[in-house]
Amino acid sequence: MIYLMLLFYFVQIYEKLSNHNLIIFLFSYYFFFLTCYRYILFLYICKKFNKMVFDEFKATEIIEKFGLPKAKLAIWRSRNAIPNKYFNEGYSPVNELLKSFKIIDFSFILSLINSKKIKLSVINNECGFSSNKVQRAIKRQTKLTYNDYMALIYEGNNLKKITQQAIQALLDRDKDTLMDFFNHKAIHILAICNGNISLANKIKTIRYYPKTPFPFEYAFELDKYLNILLLELKFIIVYLHFRAEFDTIHVHKYSKQ
């Protein structure tokens, strides 16, 4: 419909203009449409790349609202565009920072937990949590508080301590300290032994027959397994500290005004 109206308008003008004036009109008409096309193209690019057309007042308002560097004003002015994210409801610079702040990948930590070397149900009970809260938190079905994280870190540090003692006991051939470690209710012996059934059964036998010698012939393998566990526990503890600080951070919700 718009094109038909323009065509009709063009025909009316054409009938009234001389050849000289017609040439001037056609050039004017051409530059008018070229300007419109460029403006529409610019709006399309802004929309595609999440930009809003620059407005001095709005840009200044956004910079003050979010506490952005004043240099942003000159940058946006030169680009003739303002990023759309600042107009989104609930936008927060803190959330933006957290999205890019990936020190430890959750999938890596999850792979350590899924090795089942540590019995989560025992840790859950030791922390005094409600039934299966740790498992539900891992599946993102519930959230942990700062105090919850601190309780988990405490238990993690206890496991780290007895693991370090077990490594030293292996060097000292200290059977009692080693059995204190393997008798810990949160320790899964077969998983610690990397699925070595023969070694795991020998250690379990000592539980029922305390006078049975400890299988120090597996000292090399056990040293490797225990040091791997120690490293994994350290990763998990660092991750818990990270989550404790950032999962429970107070995120300010900026108003539209």
Secondary structure, DSSP 8 states (H G I E B T S, - for coil): -HHHHHHHHHHHHHHHS-HHHHHHHHHHHHHHHHHHHHHHHHHHHHHHTTEEE--HHHHHHHHHHHT--THHHHHHHHHTEEEGGGGSTT--HHHHHHHH--SS-HHHHHHHHTT-SB-HHHHHHHTT-STTHHHHHHTTSS---HHHHHHHHHHHHHHHHHHHHHHHHHHHT-HHHHHHHHT-TTB-HHHHTTT-HHHHHHHHHHHH-TTS---GGGHHHHHHHHHHHHHHHHHHHHHHHHHHHHTT---------
